[in-house]
Amino acid sequence: MGHREDLLEGAKRCLLEKGFARTTARDLVKESGTNLASIGYHYGSKDALLAQAYVALVEEMPFDGDGVTGISGAPGSLERFREVWSNIVDTMREPGSLWRLSMEVMTIELPEVRDHLARAQREGGRGLVAILMGVPEEEVTDESADTLGRFYLTLMTGLIAQWTFDPKTAPDGDALTEGLRQVIEGVRGAE
């Protein structure tokens, strides 16, 4: 690997260990075995590197539409919804959870970081649609990513917040599915 890749891998490890705000440029250099000048040369800034490392960590999560394992529910079904959200909640219970890091990243006020992460939102939504609907990501249309994907991202953000602030009372996949079932019944009853 070259310095660019070494920096990215080191930044991912730093994020999971120390978080965004507590990771220094010196931490990145130590963890990657590179030098301070490499950060600016390859990424422009420490914050831009950390933002890209965060996006890479999210993309590496084992929840892509092509490779979700252990999901037996039919695409688009309540059972699949329950299974997928249960799997996501299980990862929130782990120490050093990427999702808890996500809460920190959401509060960062650095424009270059926010711009980079904002551009990644559509793809995050596209990934969730792919998982829940059981299709490859490349088959998820932009319209679906911008509607259903945003809905799932909103659910994910709320779930992350609840698990960050009070994991004892945060919902699991069963509670989320029951809530969705009640919404569906309410909509059907109103028709």
HUPEMO-V235181 format. One record per pair of residues at least 12 apart in sequence whose ideal C-beta (glycine too) atoms are under 10 Angstrom apart, sorted by the first residue. I is the first residue (numbers start at 1). J is the second residue. D is the distance in Angstrom with one decimal. If there is no record, write none. Layout:
# HUPEMO-V235181
I&J&D, I&J&D
This chain:
# HUPEMO-V235181
1&32&9.4, 1&33&9.8, 2&34&9.2, 2&38&9.2, 2&42&8.7, 3&32&7.6, 3&33&8.9, 3&34&4.7, 3&35&7.9, 3&37&9.3, 3&38&4.3, 3&39&9.1, 3&41&7.8, 3&42&6.3, 4&32&9.8, 4&34&9.0, 4&38&7.7, 4&41&8.6, 4&42&4.4, 4&43&7.9, 4&49&9.5, 5&32&9.0, 5&34&9.9, 5&42&9.2, 6&28&9.8, 6&29&9.9, 6&31&8.9, 6&32&4.4, 6&33&6.0, 6&34&5.4, 6&38&8.1, 6&42&9.6, 7&28&6.4, 7&29&8.5, 7&31&8.9, 7&32&4.8, 7&33&9.4, 7&34&5.6, 7&35&9.8, 7&38&6.0, 7&39&6.4, 7&41&9.6, 7&42&6.0, 7&43&6.8, 7&46&9.8, 7&49&6.0, 7&52&9.3, 7&53&8.4, 8&28&9.8, 8&32&8.2, 8&42&8.6, 8&43&8.4, 8&49&7.2, 8&50&9.9, 8&52&6.6, 8&53&5.7, 8&56&6.3, 9&31&8.2, 9&32&6.7, 9&33&9.8, 9&53&8.3, 9&56&8.9, 10&23&9.7, 10&27&8.3, 10&28&5.6, 10&29&8.0, 10&30&8.0, 10&31&3.6, 10&32&3.0, 10&33&7.4, 10&34&7.4, 10&49&9.1, 10&53&8.4, 11&23&7.4, 11&27&9.0, 11&28&5.7, 11&31&7.6, 11&32&7.3, 11&39&9.0, 11&43&8.6, 11&46&8.6, 11&49&5.2, 11&50&5.6, 11&51&9.3, 11&52&7.6, 11&53&3.5, 11&54&8.4, 11&56&8.5, 11&57&9.2, 12&31&9.1, 12&32&10.0, 12&50&9.3, 12&52&9.5, 12&53&4.7, 12&54&8.2, 12&56&6.3, 12&57&5.4, 12&60&8.3, 12&98&9.7, 13&27&9.4, 13&28&9.5, 13&31&5.5, 13&32&8.7, 13&53&8.8, 13&57&9.9, 14&27&5.1, 14&28&6.0, 14&30&8.9, 14&31&5.4, 14&32&8.8, 14&49&9.6, 14&50&7.7, 14&53&7.8, 15&28&9.9, 15&50&6.3, 15&51&9.9, 15&53&5.6, 15&54&6.0, 15&56&9.6, 15&57&6.6, 15&96&9.4, 15&98&8.4, 15&101&5.9, 15&104&9.1, 15&105&8.6, 16&53&9.5, 16&54&10.0, 16&57&7.3, 16&95&9.7, 16&96&4.9, 16&97&8.8, 16&98&7.0, 16&100&9.9, 16&101&6.8, 17&31&8.5, 17&96&7.0, 18&31&9.6, 18&101&9.8, 19&50&9.6, 19&96&9.6, 19&100&8.7, 19&101&6.2, 19&103&10.0, 19&104&5.4, 19&105&8.8, 20&46&10.0, 20&47&8.2, 20&50&5.6, 20&51&8.5, 20&53&9.3, 20&54&7.2, 20&101&7.1, 20&102&10.0, 20&104&5.3, 20&105&5.6, 20&107&9.1, 20&108&6.2, 20&110&9.4, 20&113&8.2, 21&50&9.5, 21&104&6.6, 21&105&9.5, 21&107&9.0, 21&108&7.7, 22&104&9.3, 23&46&7.7, 23&47&9.7, 23&49&9.4, 23&50&6.2, 23&53&9.2, 24&46&7.6, 25&39&5.9, 25&40&9.2, 25&45&9.0, 25&46&4.7, 25&47&9.8, 25&49&8.9, 25&50&10.0, 26&46&9.7, 27&46&9.3, 28&43&9.6, 28&46&6.5, 28&49&6.7, 28&50&8.0, 28&53&9.1, 29&46&9.9, 32&49&9.5, 44&112&7.6, 45&110&8.8, 45&112&6.8, 45&113&9.1, 47&108&7.9, 47&110&5.1, 47&111&9.6, 47&112&6.2, 47&113&5.1, 47&116&9.0, 48&110&8.9, 48&112&5.5, 48&113&7.1, 48&115&9.7, 48&116&6.7, 50&105&8.6, 50&108&9.0, 50&110&9.5, 50&113&7.4, 50&116&9.7, 51&105&7.9, 51&108&8.4, 51&110&8.2, 51&112&7.3, 51&113&4.4, 51&114&8.5, 51&115&8.7, 51&116&4.3, 51&117&6.1, 51&120&8.9, 52&113&9.6, 52&116&6.8, 52&117&9.8, 52&120&9.6, 54&98&8.4, 54&101&7.1, 54&102&7.9, 54&104&9.5, 54&105&5.6, 54&108&9.7, 54&113&8.6, 54&116&8.8, 54&117&7.3, 54&120&8.8, 55&105&9.6, 55&116&7.1, 55&117&6.9, 55&119&8.9, 55&120&5.0, 55&123&8.7, 55&124&8.9, 57&98&5.5, 57&101&7.7, 57&102&9.4, 58&98&6.8, 58&99&9.3, 58&101&9.5, 58&102&7.7, 58&105&9.6, 58&117&9.5, 58&120&7.5, 58&123&9.2, 58&124&6.7, 58&127&8.5, 59&120&8.5, 59&123&8.1, 59&124&8.9, 59&127&8.1, 60&98&8.9, 61&87&9.9, 61&88&8.7, 61&91&7.3, 61&98&6.8, 61&99&9.2, 61&127&8.6, 62&87&8.5, 62&91&8.6, 63&84&7.3, 63&87&6.9, 63&88&6.9, 63&91&8.4, 63&127&7.1, 63&128&8.0, 63&130&9.2, 63&131&5.5, 63&132&9.9, 64&127&6.2, 64&130&6.8, 64&131&7.0, 64&136&8.7, 64&137&6.7, 65&126&8.5, 65&127&6.7, 65&128&8.8, 65&129&7.7, 65&130&2.5, 65&131&5.2, 65&132&8.6, 65&133&7.6, 65&134&7.1, 65&135&5.8, 65&136&5.4, 65&137&5.0, 65&138&8.9, 65&139&8.2, 65&140&7.5, 66&130&7.5, 66&131&9.4, 66&134&9.8, 66&135&8.9, 66&136&5.3, 66&137&7.3, 66&138&9.3, 67&131&9.5, 67&136&9.9, 68&80&9.1, 68&83&8.6, 68&84&7.1, 68&87&7.7, 68&130&8.8, 68&131&5.5, 68&132&9.4, 68&134&8.2, 69&87&9.1, 70&83&7.3, 70&84&10.0, 70&86&9.8, 70&87&7.3, 71&83&5.1, 71&84&6.4, 71&86&9.9, 71&87&7.7, 71&131&7.8, 71&132&9.3, 71&134&7.8, 73&132&9.3, 73&134&8.6, 74&134&7.5, 75&130&9.8, 75&131&9.5, 75&132&7.6, 75&133&5.1, 75&134&2.9, 75&135&7.0, 76&132&7.0, 76&133&5.4, 76&134&7.2, 76&135&9.6, 77&132&9.2, 77&133&9.9, 77&134&9.1, 78&177&5.6, 78&178&9.3, 78&180&6.8, 78&181&6.2, 78&184&8.1, 79&177&8.2, 80&131&8.5, 80&132&6.2, 80&133&8.4, 80&134&6.9, 80&177&9.8, 81&131&10.0, 81&132&6.2, 81&152&9.8, 81&155&10.0, 81&173&7.9, 81&176&7.4, 81&177&5.6, 81&180&6.3, 81&181&9.3, 82&172&9.2, 82&173&4.7, 82&174&6.3, 82&175&9.7, 82&176&7.4, 82&177&4.0, 82&178&8.9, 82&180&8.9, 82&181&9.6, 83&131&9.8, 83&132&9.6, 83&173&6.9, 83&177&9.1, 84&128&8.3, 84&131&5.5, 84&132&5.6, 84&134&9.8, 84&152&9.4, 84&173&7.6, 84&176&9.7, 84&177&9.9, 85&131&10.0, 85&132&8.8, 85&152&9.6, 85&155&8.1, 85&156&9.0, 85&159&7.6, 85&171&8.5, 85&172&7.8, 85&173&4.0, 85&174&8.8, 85&175&9.1, 85&176&4.9, 85&177&7.1, 85&180&9.2, 86&172&6.4, 86&173&3.0, 86&174&7.3, 86&176&8.6, 86&177&8.6, 87&131&9.1, 87&173&7.6, 88&128&9.2, 88&131&9.2, 88&155&9.8, 88&156&7.4, 88&159&7.3, 88&160&9.4, 88&163&9.7, 88&172&9.9, 88&173&7.8, 88&176&9.5, 89&159&7.3, 89&163&7.4, 89&167&9.7, 89&170&7.8, 89&171&7.8, 89&172&5.1, 89&173&5.7, 89&174&9.5, 89&175&9.4, 89&176&8.3, 90&172&8.9, 90&173&8.6, 91&163&9.9, 92&159&7.5, 92&160&7.3, 92&162&9.3, 92&163&4.4, 92&164&8.6, 92&167&7.5, 92&170&7.7, 92&172&9.6, 93&163&8.1, 93&167&7.4, 93&170&9.6, 93&172&9.5, 97&160&9.0, 97&163&7.9, 97&164&8.9, 97&167&9.8, 98&160&9.7, 99&156&8.2, 99&157&9.9, 99&159&7.9, 99&160&4.8, 99&161&9.8, 99&163&6.6, 99&164&7.8, 100&160&7.5, 100&163&7.3, 100&164&5.5, 100&167&9.4, 101&160&9.5, 101&164&9.8, 102&117&9.7, 102&156&8.5, 102&157&8.2, 102&160&5.3, 102&161&9.5, 102&164&8.5, 103&157&8.8, 103&160&5.5, 103&161&6.4, 103&163&8.5, 103&164&4.4, 103&165&8.5, 104&164&8.7, 105&117&6.8, 106&157&7.3, 106&160&8.0, 106&161&8.6, 106&164&9.8, 121&145&9.1, 121&146&9.5, 121&149&8.3, 121&150&7.8, 121&153&6.5, 122&140&9.9, 122&142&7.3, 122&145&5.2, 122&146&6.7, 122&149&6.9, 122&150&8.5, 122&153&9.3, 123&137&8.0, 123&140&9.7, 123&145&7.7, 123&149&8.8, 124&145&8.9, 124&149&7.4, 124&150&9.5, 124&152&8.7, 124&153&5.9, 124&156&8.0, 125&140&8.5, 125&142&10.0, 125&144&8.5, 125&145&4.8, 125&146&7.3, 125&147&8.7, 125&148&7.5, 125&149&2.2, 125&150&5.4, 125&151&8.2, 125&152&6.1, 125&153&4.9, 125&154&9.3, 125&156&9.1, 126&138&8.9, 126&139&9.7, 126&140&4.7, 126&141&8.9, 126&142&8.3, 126&144&7.8, 126&145&4.1, 126&146&9.2, 126&148&9.5, 126&149&5.5, 126&152&9.8, 126&153&10.0, 127&140&8.3, 127&145&8.9, 127&149&8.0, 127&152&9.0, 127&153&9.7, 128&140&9.2, 128&145&9.0, 128&148&8.2, 128&149&6.0, 128&150&9.6, 128&151&8.9, 128&152&3.9, 128&153&6.7, 128&155&8.5, 128&156&6.9, 129&141&9.0, 129&144&5.5, 129&145&6.2, 129&147&9.1, 129&148&5.2, 129&149&4.9, 129&150&9.8, 129&151&9.2, 129&152&6.6, 129&153&9.9, 130&144&9.5, 130&145&9.3, 130&149&9.1, 131&152&8.7, 132&148&8.2, 132&149&9.7, 132&152&6.7, 133&148&8.0, 155&176&7.4, 155&179&9.7, 155&180&9.1, 158&170&9.8, 158&171&9.1, 158&176&9.8, 159&171&7.0, 159&172&9.7, 159&173&9.9, 159&176&7.5
